[in-house]
Amino acid sequence: MLKEQEMAPSFEALDQNRRRVRLTDFRRRQNVVLYFYPQDDTPGCTVEASQFSALADEFAKVNTVVLGISRDSWESHQAFIAKHGLRVTLLSDTAGVVCDRYGVWQVMEKNGERKMGIVRSTFLIDRDGRLAAVEYGVNADGHAAQMLEKASALCE
């Protein structure tokens, strides 16, 4: 598991428009909220993405970009964004490389069955590429507001 103040693992992934996004794109320019979620258009993931979208302007005011990431395809992300009017960039990690680097691909248990899946997790990365906040196993509802508070503190 990653820890605060470590350097954030580098990543590269396609967004919903098939544009390549790299962590280094934001270096020395913006803070990054990188949130991992299990699957497009599921109840908890929709709540989380909608709340981050509702706060998009507030994140911009504190010089922070919000990137959601799952193992869904970029096409799935396009449909999810269109259906719910989302205002966040969604990254596709179909091979699970970024999930592995951030330690979010874990064994999960549901209804007595164990299987691999994404543990809902969020990382606040400062402009120097350091992990300012590391949160594994977060609750979707209200999480965006909590991350906004943490991002705001980086500007003080």
For each residue, the residues with C-beta under 8 A, 3 or more apart:
1: 103 134 136
2: 6 8 9 102 103 123 131 134
3: 6 131 134
4: 131 132 133 134
5: 130 131
6: 2 3 130 131
7: 129 130 131
8: 2 23 32 34 123 125 129 130 131
9: 2 23 98 101 102
10: 22 23 24 101
11: 22 23 34 97 98 101
12: 20 21 22 23
13: 20 21 69 91 92 93 98
14: 18 19 20 21 74 91 92
15: 18 19 20 21 74 77 89 90 91 92
16: 74 77 78 81 89 90 92
17: 74 78
18: 14 15 74
19: 14 15
20: 12 13 14 15
21: 12 13 14 15 25 67 89 91
22: 10 11 12 25
23: 8 9 10 11 12 26 27 32 125 129
24: 10 27
25: 21 22 29
26: 23 29 30 31 32 65 125 127
27: 23 24 127 128 129
28: 127 128
29: 25 26 127
30: 26 63 64 65 127
31: 26 62 63 64 65 124 125 126 127 132 151 154
32: 8 23 26 64 65 66 67 123 124 125
33: 52 59 64 65 66 67 122 123 124 125 147 151
34: 8 11 67 69 102 122 123 125
35: 48 52 66 67 68 69 120 121 122 123 143 147
36: 68 69 70 99 102 104 118 119 120 121 122
37: 44 45 48 49 68 69 70 118 120 140
38: 42 44 45 70 117 118 120
39: 42 45 70 71 72 118
40: 45 70 72 76 77 79 80 90
41: 45 46 76 79 80 83 84
42: 38 39 45 46
43: 46 47
44: 37 38 47 48 120 140 141
45: 37 38 39 40 41 42 48 49 70 140
46: 41 42 43 49 50 80 84
47: 43 44 50 51 140 141
48: 35 37 44 45 51 52 68 120 140 141 143 144
49: 37 45 46 52 53 68 80 84 86 88 90
50: 46 47 53 54 84 86
51: 47 48 54 55 140 141 142 143 144 145
52: 33 35 48 49 55 56 59 66 68 88 144 147
53: 49 50 56 84 85 86 87 88
54: 50 51 144
55: 51 52 58 59 144 145 148
56: 52 53 59 60 66 87 88
57: 60 61
58: 55 61 62 148
59: 33 52 55 56 62 64 65 66 148 151
60: 56 57 63 64
61: 57 58
62: 31 58 59 148 151 152 154 155
63: 30 31 60 127 155
64: 30 31 32 33 59 60 124 151 154
65: 26 30 31 32 33 59 89
66: 32 33 35 52 56 59 88 89
67: 21 32 33 34 35 88 89 90 91
68: 35 36 37 48 49 52 88 89 90 91
69: 13 34 35 36 37 90 91 92 93 98 99
70: 36 37 38 39 40 45 77 90 91 92 93 118
71: 39 92 93 94 96 99 118
72: 39 40 76 77 80 90 92 94
73: 76 77 92 94
74: 14 15 16 17 18 77 78 92
75: 78 79
76: 40 41 72 73 79 80 92
77: 15 16 40 70 72 73 74 80 81 90 91 92
78: 16 17 74 75 81 82
79: 40 41 75 76 82 83
80: 40 41 46 49 72 76 77 83 84 86 90
81: 16 77 78 84 85 86 90
82: 78 79 85
83: 41 79 80
84: 41 46 49 50 53 80 81
85: 53 81 82
86: 49 50 53 80 81 90
87: 53 56
88: 49 52 53 56 66 67 68
89: 15 16 21 65 66 67 68
90: 15 16 40 49 67 68 69 70 72 77 80 81 86
91: 13 14 15 21 67 68 69 70 77 98
92: 13 14 15 16 69 70 71 72 73 74 76 77
93: 13 69 70 71 96 97 98 99
94: 71 72 73
95:
96: 71 93 99 100 105
97: 11 93 100 101
98: 9 11 13 69 91 93 101 102
99: 36 69 71 93 96 102 104 105 118
100: 96 97 103 105
101: 9 10 11 97 98
102: 2 9 34 36 98 99 121 123
103: 1 2 100 106 121 136
104: 36 99 118 119 121 136
105: 96 99 100 116 117 118 119
106: 103 116 117 118 119
107: 114 115 116
108: 114 115 116 117 119
109: 112 113 114
110: 113 115
111:
112: 109
113: 109 110
114: 107 108 109
115: 107 108 110
116: 105 106 107 108
117: 38 105 106 108
118: 36 37 38 39 70 71 99 104 105 106 121
119: 36 104 105 106 108 136 137
120: 35 36 37 38 44 48 137 138 139 140
121: 35 36 102 103 104 118 134 135 136 137 138
122: 33 34 35 36 133 135 138 143 147
123: 2 8 32 33 34 35 102 131 133 134 135
124: 31 32 33 64 131 132 133 147 150 151 154
125: 8 23 26 31 32 33 34 129 130 131 132
126: 31 129 130 131 132 154
127: 26 27 28 29 30 31 63
128: 27 28
129: 7 8 23 27 125 126
130: 5 6 7 8 125 126
131: 2 3 4 5 6 7 8 123 124 125 126 134
132: 4 31 124 125 126 150 154
133: 4 122 123 124 147 150
134: 1 2 3 4 121 123 131
135: 121 122 123 138
136: 1 103 104 119 121
137: 119 120 121
138: 120 121 122 135 143
139: 120 142 143
140: 37 44 45 47 48 51 120 143
141: 44 47 48 51
142: 51 139 145 146
143: 35 48 51 122 138 139 140 146 147
144: 48 51 52 54 55 147 148
145: 51 55 142 148 149
146: 142 143 149 150
147: 33 35 52 122 124 133 143 144 150 151
148: 55 58 59 62 144 145 151 152
149: 145 146 152 153
150: 124 132 133 146 147 153 154
151: 31 33 59 62 64 124 147 148 154 155
152: 62 148 149 155 156
153: 149 150 156
154: 31 62 64 124 126 132 150 151
155: 62 63 151 152
156: 152 153
